[in-house]
Amino acid sequence: MADMQKLIAYMGTITVDTVSVPTFVPPQGRKLSLIHSFQTSKLGDGVKIKRGCFIPGDRLLLGEYDDGKLYVCKLDGSQTKLINLDYKPERMSLYDNNRALVSVHNEGIQIIDLTACKPGRKIKVEGICYGITSVNDTIWTNNKAKTLTLVDINGKVLNTIHTTCNPWDICANKEGDIYCTDIDSNKVYVVTSDGTEREIYSSPHLIDPFGVAVDDLGDVYVAGSESDTIHRISSDGRKSGIVLTANDGVIDPTGLSYNNETKELFVINNCSYINIYKAQEQ
C-alpha cells in the first residue's frame, strides 16, 4: 500500500476536462433509399471505377480508375459497352441527351457520342482539365490551380474566374453557380458566374471531400472519402446533414452524380462498387 501511495504521488495531479464531442447532424429533407448496387468487377475482371455520371436511357457512364477506358451500362451494371480512349479519363458530365463530356488531363475535353457509344472530337483547353460540369450549353472546368474556366462546345473561352479556394470536383446548378470541393481543405465553396466566391460548408465529419452533385431542388451532395460520409447542404448553406454513412454501405466514396429527372443519386465506393439511391419525400 505504501508503494502504491508513493506511485500515485509520483504521478502528480490528474485533471479531467469536459470536452465537446461532435455528433452527427440528423438529415433533413428527402430520404435516400437504396435501389441498385453492384460490384465494378461486373463490368470486367479487375475493373476499378473512380468517377462517372448518369446518362439518358437509365444508363451510367463510368471511367476506369487508371486506364483509358469508359464503360456504359444500365443502372444494375448490366449490358456493358466499352469505349476506348487515348488517355485516362478524369471526370464526366452530361452535355445533352446525345453527348457527354470527359476531362482528359492535358488533352482537354473529350466528347462522347452516347448514341454510338464512341469518342467524338476533342475540345482543346489550355492547361490540365480535372473537374468538369455543363450548364446552359456551356462547360466549366478547373484547368489551372485556383481557376475556373468557362468554354463553349468549340473550346472558345467565355469566362475565367480566379478563386481563393483550389477547386477539385465541381458541379453547376441550374442558375450556373458552381459548387466546389477544395483540394487544400475539408471545405465546400460556391462560385457564382460573376466571380463571387464564398465558403458554404465545413464539418468535422467531412474529411477529404471528393465528389459533388446538385439535385433538382438545388441541394448539394458532397462525398467525404476518408470520413465515409455523404453530406447534403442546402443551396445557401444554412441547412445541412449527413444523409449516408458506412452503415448505409458508403466506404471511401469518390464519385457522385444526381439524375434530376429520376431523382436518383449514385455513389462510387472504394473504386469497387456502386450504389444508387432514390430520393423520396419523408
C-alpha atoms as a printed R data frame, in Angstrom:
    type eleno elety resid chain resno       x      y       z
1   ATOM     1    CA   MET     A     1   0.000  0.000   0.000
2   ATOM     2    CA   ALA     A     2   2.871  2.367   0.876
3   ATOM     3    CA   ASP     A     3   4.449  1.701  -2.517
4   ATOM     4    CA   MET     A     4   1.132  2.439  -4.223
5   ATOM     5    CA   GLN     A     5   0.767  5.751  -2.374
6   ATOM     6    CA   LYS     A     6   4.291  6.727  -3.403
7   ATOM     7    CA   LEU     A     7   3.485  5.843  -7.049
8   ATOM     8    CA   ILE     A     8   0.304  7.933  -7.039
9   ATOM     9    CA   ALA     A     9   2.165 10.868  -5.523
10  ATOM    10    CA   TYR     A    10   4.897 10.496  -8.136
11  ATOM    11    CA   MET     A    11   2.312 10.609 -10.961
12  ATOM    12    CA   GLY     A    12   1.086 14.014  -9.827
13  ATOM    13    CA   THR     A    13  -2.381 15.505 -10.140
14  ATOM    14    CA   ILE     A    14  -4.749 14.215 -12.838
15  ATOM    15    CA   THR     A    15  -7.123 16.859 -14.186
16  ATOM    16    CA   VAL     A    16 -10.278 15.833 -16.049
17  ATOM    17    CA   ASP     A    17 -11.622 18.385 -18.536
18  ATOM    18    CA   THR     A    18 -15.028 18.400 -20.177
19  ATOM    19    CA   VAL     A    19 -14.540 18.000 -23.930
20  ATOM    20    CA   SER     A    20 -17.228 18.662 -26.520
21  ATOM    21    CA   VAL     A    21 -17.537 15.693 -28.883
22  ATOM    22    CA   PRO     A    22 -19.038 16.368 -32.327
23  ATOM    23    CA   THR     A    23 -22.176 14.389 -33.107
24  ATOM    24    CA   PHE     A    24 -23.868 13.603 -36.408
25  ATOM    25    CA   VAL     A    25 -26.456 16.123 -37.536
26  ATOM    26    CA   PRO     A    26 -29.697 14.341 -38.413
27  ATOM    27    CA   PRO     A    27 -30.562 14.703 -42.125
28  ATOM    28    CA   GLN     A    28 -33.341 16.992 -43.254
29  ATOM    29    CA   GLY     A    29 -35.360 16.833 -46.465
30  ATOM    30    CA   ARG     A    30 -35.810 13.812 -48.683
31  ATOM    31    CA   LYS     A    31 -34.844 10.286 -47.668
32  ATOM    32    CA   LEU     A    32 -32.408  8.252 -49.771
33  ATOM    33    CA   SER     A    33 -33.407  4.616 -50.370
34  ATOM    34    CA   LEU     A    34 -31.050  2.098 -51.974
35  ATOM    35    CA   ILE     A    35 -32.459  0.750 -55.266
36  ATOM    36    CA   HIS     A    36 -29.391 -0.673 -57.070
37  ATOM    37    CA   SER     A    37 -25.965 -1.920 -56.043
38  ATOM    38    CA   PHE     A    38 -23.276 -3.769 -57.998
39  ATOM    39    CA   GLN     A    39 -19.582 -4.590 -57.916
40  ATOM    40    CA   THR     A    40 -17.481 -2.891 -60.606
41  ATOM    41    CA   SER     A    41 -15.980 -6.314 -61.390
42  ATOM    42    CA   LYS     A    42 -19.314 -6.958 -63.117
43  ATOM    43    CA   LEU     A    43 -18.016 -4.653 -65.868
44  ATOM    44    CA   GLY     A    44 -14.905 -6.826 -66.341
45  ATOM    45    CA   ASP     A    45 -12.196 -8.597 -64.370
46  ATOM    46    CA   GLY     A    46 -10.250 -6.185 -62.176
47  ATOM    47    CA   VAL     A    47 -12.176 -3.094 -63.299
48  ATOM    48    CA   LYS     A    48 -11.880 -0.185 -60.855
49  ATOM    49    CA   ILE     A    49 -14.108  2.894 -61.224
50  ATOM    50    CA   LYS     A    50 -13.492  6.292 -59.640
51  ATOM    51    CA   ARG     A    51 -15.793  8.742 -61.472
52  ATOM    52    CA   GLY     A    52 -18.946  8.679 -63.585
53  ATOM    53    CA   CYS     A    53 -22.308 10.246 -64.357
54  ATOM    54    CA   PHE     A    54 -25.873  9.378 -65.260
55  ATOM    55    CA   ILE     A    55 -26.706  9.408 -68.963
56  ATOM    56    CA   PRO     A    56 -30.084  9.024 -70.746
57  ATOM    57    CA   GLY     A    57 -31.737  5.629 -71.088
58  ATOM    58    CA   ASP     A    58 -31.312  4.583 -67.448
59  ATOM    59    CA   ARG     A    59 -27.575  4.226 -68.040
60  ATOM    60    CA   LEU     A    60 -24.282  5.159 -66.421
61  ATOM    61    CA   LEU     A    61 -21.058  6.431 -67.971
62  ATOM    62    CA   LEU     A    62 -18.128  5.258 -65.842
63  ATOM    63    CA   GLY     A    63 -14.397  5.964 -66.030
64  ATOM    64    CA   GLU     A    64 -11.701  3.366 -65.361
65  ATOM    65    CA   TYR     A    65  -9.546  4.273 -62.358
66  ATOM    66    CA   ASP     A    66  -6.142  4.005 -64.008
67  ATOM    67    CA   ASP     A    67  -6.696  3.192 -67.678
68  ATOM    68    CA   GLY     A    68  -8.041  4.834 -70.843
69  ATOM    69    CA   LYS     A    69 -11.407  3.132 -70.743
70  ATOM    70    CA   LEU     A    70 -15.017  4.168 -70.303
71  ATOM    71    CA   TYR     A    71 -17.934  1.860 -69.613
72  ATOM    72    CA   VAL     A    72 -21.582  2.393 -70.483
73  ATOM    73    CA   CYS     A    73 -24.002  0.196 -68.580
74  ATOM    74    CA   LYS     A    74 -27.506  0.004 -67.148
75  ATOM    75    CA   LEU     A    75 -28.160  1.037 -63.549
76  ATOM    76    CA   ASP     A    76 -27.570 -2.510 -62.316
77  ATOM    77    CA   GLY     A    77 -24.258 -2.867 -64.168
78  ATOM    78    CA   SER     A    78 -25.695 -4.991 -66.990
79  ATOM    79    CA   GLN     A    79 -25.485 -4.522 -70.789
80  ATOM    80    CA   THR     A    80 -21.947 -3.150 -70.603
81  ATOM    81    CA   LYS     A    81 -20.317 -1.425 -73.573
82  ATOM    82    CA   LEU     A    82 -16.633 -0.495 -73.646
83  ATOM    83    CA   ILE     A    83 -15.293  2.791 -75.035
84  ATOM    84    CA   ASN     A    84 -11.530  3.002 -75.506
85  ATOM    85    CA   LEU     A    85  -9.794  6.356 -75.104
86  ATOM    86    CA   ASP     A    86  -6.265  7.503 -75.850
87  ATOM    87    CA   TYR     A    87  -5.939  8.972 -72.347
88  ATOM    88    CA   LYS     A    88  -7.093  8.250 -68.814
89  ATOM    89    CA   PRO     A    89 -10.497  9.815 -68.089
90  ATOM    90    CA   GLU     A    90 -10.631 12.223 -65.154
91  ATOM    91    CA   ARG     A    91 -14.237 13.441 -64.674
92  ATOM    92    CA   MET     A    92 -17.504 13.059 -66.614
93  ATOM    93    CA   SER     A    93 -20.516 15.321 -67.176
94  ATOM    94    CA   LEU     A    94 -23.635 15.084 -69.333
95  ATOM    95    CA   TYR     A    95 -23.778 17.828 -72.006
96  ATOM    96    CA   ASP     A    96 -27.100 16.963 -73.706
97  ATOM    97    CA   ASN     A    97 -29.149 13.845 -74.471
98  ATOM    98    CA   ASN     A    98 -26.704 12.750 -77.156
99  ATOM    99    CA   ARG     A    99 -23.306 13.818 -75.802
100 ATOM   100    CA   ALA     A   100 -21.252 13.514 -72.636
101 ATOM   101    CA   LEU     A   101 -18.023 15.291 -71.738
102 ATOM   102    CA   VAL     A   102 -14.903 13.704 -70.275
103 ATOM   103    CA   SER     A   103 -11.928 15.686 -68.975
104 ATOM   104    CA   VAL     A   104  -8.719 14.036 -70.167
105 ATOM   105    CA   HIS     A   105  -5.937 15.839 -68.331
106 ATOM   106    CA   ASN     A   106  -3.686 17.879 -70.646
107 ATOM   107    CA   GLU     A   107  -5.607 16.719 -73.731
108 ATOM   108    CA   GLY     A   108  -8.582 18.927 -72.849
109 ATOM   109    CA   ILE     A   109 -12.134 17.596 -73.053
110 ATOM   110    CA   GLN     A   110 -13.287 14.503 -74.928
111 ATOM   111    CA   ILE     A   111 -16.806 14.497 -76.395
112 ATOM   112    CA   ILE     A   112 -18.550 11.101 -76.195
113 ATOM   113    CA   ASP     A   113 -21.296 10.159 -78.667
114 ATOM   114    CA   LEU     A   114 -23.870  8.484 -76.414
115 ATOM   115    CA   THR     A   115 -25.866  7.042 -79.308
116 ATOM   116    CA   ALA     A   116 -22.958  5.252 -80.954
117 ATOM   117    CA   CYS     A   117 -21.010  4.861 -77.671
118 ATOM   118    CA   LYS     A   118 -17.870  6.169 -79.365
119 ATOM   119    CA   PRO     A   119 -15.432  9.031 -78.799
120 ATOM   120    CA   GLY     A   120 -16.089 12.133 -80.858
121 ATOM   121    CA   ARG     A   121 -13.784 15.104 -81.265
122 ATOM   122    CA   LYS     A   122 -11.700 16.697 -78.514
123 ATOM   123    CA   ILE     A   123 -12.162 20.236 -77.244
124 ATOM   124    CA   LYS     A   124  -8.752 21.786 -76.761
125 ATOM   125    CA   VAL     A   125  -8.484 23.661 -73.481
126 ATOM   126    CA   GLU     A   126  -5.333 25.279 -72.135
127 ATOM   127    CA   GLY     A   127  -3.868 23.694 -69.002
128 ATOM   128    CA   ILE     A   128  -4.786 20.406 -67.350
129 ATOM   129    CA   CYS     A   129  -8.502 19.613 -67.082
130 ATOM   130    CA   TYR     A   130  -9.832 17.844 -63.996
131 ATOM   131    CA   GLY     A   131 -13.254 18.888 -62.723
132 ATOM   132    CA   ILE     A   132 -15.944 19.407 -65.366
133 ATOM   133    CA   THR     A   133 -19.606 20.405 -65.369
134 ATOM   134    CA   SER     A   134 -22.044 21.628 -68.004
135 ATOM   135    CA   VAL     A   135 -24.894 24.136 -67.779
136 ATOM   136    CA   ASN     A   136 -26.904 26.040 -70.402
137 ATOM   137    CA   ASP     A   137 -24.842 24.693 -73.339
138 ATOM   138    CA   THR     A   138 -21.573 25.831 -71.751
139 ATOM   139    CA   ILE     A   139 -18.792 23.947 -69.969
140 ATOM   140    CA   TRP     A   140 -16.935 24.824 -66.773
141 ATOM   141    CA   THR     A   141 -13.610 23.160 -65.974
142 ATOM   142    CA   ASN     A   142 -10.854 23.679 -63.417
143 ATOM   143    CA   ASN     A   143  -7.876 23.585 -65.768
144 ATOM   144    CA   LYS     A   144  -5.367 25.546 -63.679
145 ATOM   145    CA   ALA     A   145  -4.701 25.994 -59.958
146 ATOM   146    CA   LYS     A   146  -7.327 28.201 -58.312
147 ATOM   147    CA   THR     A   147  -9.023 28.816 -61.645
148 ATOM   148    CA   LEU     A   148 -12.409 28.030 -63.204
149 ATOM   149    CA   THR     A   149 -12.687 28.411 -66.972
150 ATOM   150    CA   LEU     A   150 -15.934 28.608 -68.970
151 ATOM   151    CA   VAL     A   151 -15.822 27.450 -72.594
152 ATOM   152    CA   ASP     A   152 -18.352 26.639 -75.303
153 ATOM   153    CA   ILE     A   153 -18.584 23.309 -77.147
154 ATOM   154    CA   ASN     A   154 -15.939 24.535 -79.615
155 ATOM   155    CA   GLY     A   155 -13.443 25.477 -76.902
156 ATOM   156    CA   LYS     A   156 -13.932 29.248 -77.098
157 ATOM   157    CA   VAL     A   157 -13.159 30.790 -73.695
158 ATOM   158    CA   LEU     A   158 -16.199 32.702 -72.413
159 ATOM   159    CA   ASN     A   159 -15.082 33.492 -68.879
160 ATOM   160    CA   THR     A   160 -12.214 32.907 -66.460
161 ATOM   161    CA   ILE     A   161 -12.618 33.166 -62.689
162 ATOM   162    CA   HIS     A   162  -9.694 33.130 -60.273
163 ATOM   163    CA   THR     A   163 -10.610 31.690 -56.882
164 ATOM   164    CA   THR     A   164  -9.141 31.692 -53.394
165 ATOM   165    CA   CYS     A   165 -10.058 28.025 -52.945
166 ATOM   166    CA   ASN     A   166  -8.424 25.361 -55.110
167 ATOM   167    CA   PRO     A   167 -11.313 23.563 -56.884
168 ATOM   168    CA   TRP     A   168 -11.162 19.784 -57.197
169 ATOM   169    CA   ASP     A   169 -14.584 18.377 -58.067
170 ATOM   170    CA   ILE     A   170 -17.153 20.832 -59.415
171 ATOM   171    CA   CYS     A   171 -20.864 20.798 -60.233
172 ATOM   172    CA   ALA     A   172 -23.200 23.540 -61.503
173 ATOM   173    CA   ASN     A   173 -26.789 24.196 -60.523
174 ATOM   174    CA   LYS     A   174 -29.467 25.348 -62.980
175 ATOM   175    CA   GLU     A   175 -28.599 29.001 -62.358
176 ATOM   176    CA   GLY     A   176 -24.954 28.471 -63.268
177 ATOM   177    CA   ASP     A   177 -23.487 28.653 -59.752
178 ATOM   178    CA   ILE     A   178 -20.503 26.310 -59.354
179 ATOM   179    CA   TYR     A   179 -20.119 24.219 -56.195
180 ATOM   180    CA   CYS     A   180 -16.543 23.103 -55.498
181 ATOM   181    CA   THR     A   181 -14.719 20.801 -53.168
182 ATOM   182    CA   ASP     A   182 -11.306 22.205 -52.230
183 ATOM   183    CA   ILE     A   183  -8.001 20.381 -52.742
184 ATOM   184    CA   ASP     A   184  -6.401 22.209 -49.820
185 ATOM   185    CA   SER     A   185  -9.119 21.906 -47.147
186 ATOM   186    CA   ASN     A   186 -12.203 19.992 -45.998
187 ATOM   187    CA   LYS     A   187 -14.482 22.818 -47.114
188 ATOM   188    CA   VAL     A   188 -17.119 23.340 -49.796
189 ATOM   189    CA   TYR     A   189 -17.382 26.589 -51.761
190 ATOM   190    CA   VAL     A   190 -19.790 28.159 -54.223
191 ATOM   191    CA   VAL     A   191 -18.671 30.452 -57.037
192 ATOM   192    CA   THR     A   192 -21.286 32.440 -58.954
193 ATOM   193    CA   SER     A   193 -20.928 33.317 -62.621
194 ATOM   194    CA   ASP     A   194 -19.892 36.885 -61.729
195 ATOM   195    CA   GLY     A   195 -16.954 35.540 -59.716
196 ATOM   196    CA   THR     A   196 -18.394 35.930 -56.222
197 ATOM   197    CA   GLU     A   197 -16.982 33.171 -54.014
198 ATOM   198    CA   ARG     A   198 -17.933 32.034 -50.524
199 ATOM   199    CA   GLU     A   199 -17.491 29.076 -48.242
200 ATOM   200    CA   ILE     A   200 -20.810 27.330 -47.602
201 ATOM   201    CA   TYR     A   201 -19.868 24.258 -45.584
202 ATOM   202    CA   SER     A   202 -17.339 22.519 -43.397
203 ATOM   203    CA   SER     A   203 -17.767 19.767 -40.836
204 ATOM   204    CA   PRO     A   204 -15.570 17.607 -38.594
205 ATOM   205    CA   HIS     A   205 -17.304 14.663 -40.285
206 ATOM   206    CA   LEU     A   206 -16.348 15.770 -43.810
207 ATOM   207    CA   ILE     A   207 -12.802 14.531 -44.374
208 ATOM   208    CA   ASP     A   208 -11.083 14.601 -47.772
209 ATOM   209    CA   PRO     A   209 -14.117 15.701 -49.847
210 ATOM   210    CA   PHE     A   210 -14.195 14.363 -53.399
211 ATOM   211    CA   GLY     A   211 -17.374 14.125 -55.468
212 ATOM   212    CA   VAL     A   212 -20.031 16.854 -55.529
213 ATOM   213    CA   ALA     A   213 -23.509 16.829 -57.099
214 ATOM   214    CA   VAL     A   214 -26.543 19.146 -57.147
215 ATOM   215    CA   ASP     A   215 -30.133 17.866 -57.139
216 ATOM   216    CA   ASP     A   216 -33.343 19.193 -58.676
217 ATOM   217    CA   LEU     A   217 -34.110 21.237 -55.546
218 ATOM   218    CA   GLY     A   218 -30.685 22.884 -55.539
219 ATOM   219    CA   ASP     A   219 -29.398 20.860 -52.586
220 ATOM   220    CA   VAL     A   220 -25.711 19.946 -52.771
221 ATOM   221    CA   TYR     A   221 -24.304 16.468 -52.059
222 ATOM   222    CA   VAL     A   222 -20.644 16.026 -51.107
223 ATOM   223    CA   ALA     A   223 -18.686 12.795 -50.567
224 ATOM   224    CA   GLY     A   224 -16.213 12.595 -47.689
225 ATOM   225    CA   SER     A   225 -13.818  9.888 -48.890
226 ATOM   226    CA   GLU     A   226 -11.949  9.443 -45.608
227 ATOM   227    CA   SER     A   227 -14.958 10.026 -43.346
228 ATOM   228    CA   ASP     A   228 -17.161  7.510 -45.244
229 ATOM   229    CA   THR     A   229 -19.989 10.028 -45.351
230 ATOM   230    CA   ILE     A   230 -22.317 11.739 -47.825
231 ATOM   231    CA   HIS     A   231 -23.411 15.229 -46.774
232 ATOM   232    CA   ARG     A   232 -26.406 17.212 -48.042
233 ATOM   233    CA   ILE     A   233 -26.257 21.000 -47.924
234 ATOM   234    CA   SER     A   234 -28.959 23.495 -48.848
235 ATOM   235    CA   SER     A   235 -28.010 25.852 -51.667
236 ATOM   236    CA   ASP     A   236 -27.473 28.741 -49.237
237 ATOM   237    CA   GLY     A   237 -25.527 26.576 -46.783
238 ATOM   238    CA   ARG     A   238 -27.923 27.244 -43.907
239 ATOM   239    CA   LYS     A   239 -29.185 23.655 -43.573
240 ATOM   240    CA   SER     A   240 -27.058 20.546 -43.712
241 ATOM   241    CA   GLY     A   241 -26.881 16.965 -42.560
242 ATOM   242    CA   ILE     A   242 -25.176 13.621 -43.067
243 ATOM   243    CA   VAL     A   243 -27.512 11.531 -45.201
244 ATOM   244    CA   LEU     A   244 -25.395  8.400 -45.768
245 ATOM   245    CA   THR     A   245 -22.658  6.733 -43.692
246 ATOM   246    CA   ALA     A   246 -20.711  3.470 -43.563
247 ATOM   247    CA   ASN     A   247 -23.849  1.897 -42.081
248 ATOM   248    CA   ASP     A   248 -25.508  2.554 -45.453
249 ATOM   249    CA   GLY     A   249 -22.666  0.933 -47.367
250 ATOM   250    CA   VAL     A   250 -20.694  4.122 -48.006
251 ATOM   251    CA   ILE     A   251 -16.968  3.290 -47.901
252 ATOM   252    CA   ASP     A   252 -14.320  5.634 -49.330
253 ATOM   253    CA   PRO     A   253 -16.784  7.413 -51.670
254 ATOM   254    CA   THR     A   254 -15.161  9.276 -54.561
255 ATOM   255    CA   GLY     A   255 -17.720  9.831 -57.307
256 ATOM   256    CA   LEU     A   256 -21.231 11.301 -57.139
257 ATOM   257    CA   SER     A   257 -23.860 12.054 -59.768
258 ATOM   258    CA   TYR     A   258 -27.512 13.110 -59.494
259 ATOM   259    CA   ASN     A   259 -30.243 12.489 -62.078
260 ATOM   260    CA   ASN     A   260 -32.713 15.373 -61.866
261 ATOM   261    CA   GLU     A   261 -35.363 13.568 -63.910
262 ATOM   262    CA   THR     A   262 -35.448 10.316 -61.918
263 ATOM   263    CA   LYS     A   263 -34.318 11.880 -58.615
264 ATOM   264    CA   GLU     A   264 -31.547  9.340 -58.133
265 ATOM   265    CA   LEU     A   265 -28.090  9.694 -56.594
266 ATOM   266    CA   PHE     A   266 -25.247  7.347 -57.404
267 ATOM   267    CA   VAL     A   267 -22.200  6.838 -55.212
268 ATOM   268    CA   ILE     A   268 -18.950  5.162 -56.263
269 ATOM   269    CA   ASN     A   269 -17.415  3.405 -53.245
270 ATOM   270    CA   ASN     A   270 -13.782  2.367 -52.845
271 ATOM   271    CA   CYS     A   271 -13.474  2.253 -56.672
272 ATOM   272    CA   SER     A   272 -15.070 -1.198 -56.453
273 ATOM   273    CA   TYR     A   273 -18.844 -0.952 -56.066
274 ATOM   274    CA   ILE     A   274 -21.641  1.433 -56.985
275 ATOM   275    CA   ASN     A   275 -24.791  2.229 -55.029
276 ATOM   276    CA   ILE     A   276 -27.799  4.079 -56.473
277 ATOM   277    CA   TYR     A   277 -30.310  5.730 -54.157
278 ATOM   278    CA   LYS     A   278 -33.792  7.114 -54.816
279 ATOM   279    CA   ALA     A   279 -34.622 10.475 -53.205
280 ATOM   280    CA   GLN     A   280 -38.111 10.286 -51.695
281 ATOM   281    CA   GLU     A   281 -40.177 12.654 -49.587
282 ATOM   282    CA   GLN     A   282 -40.254 11.643 -45.930
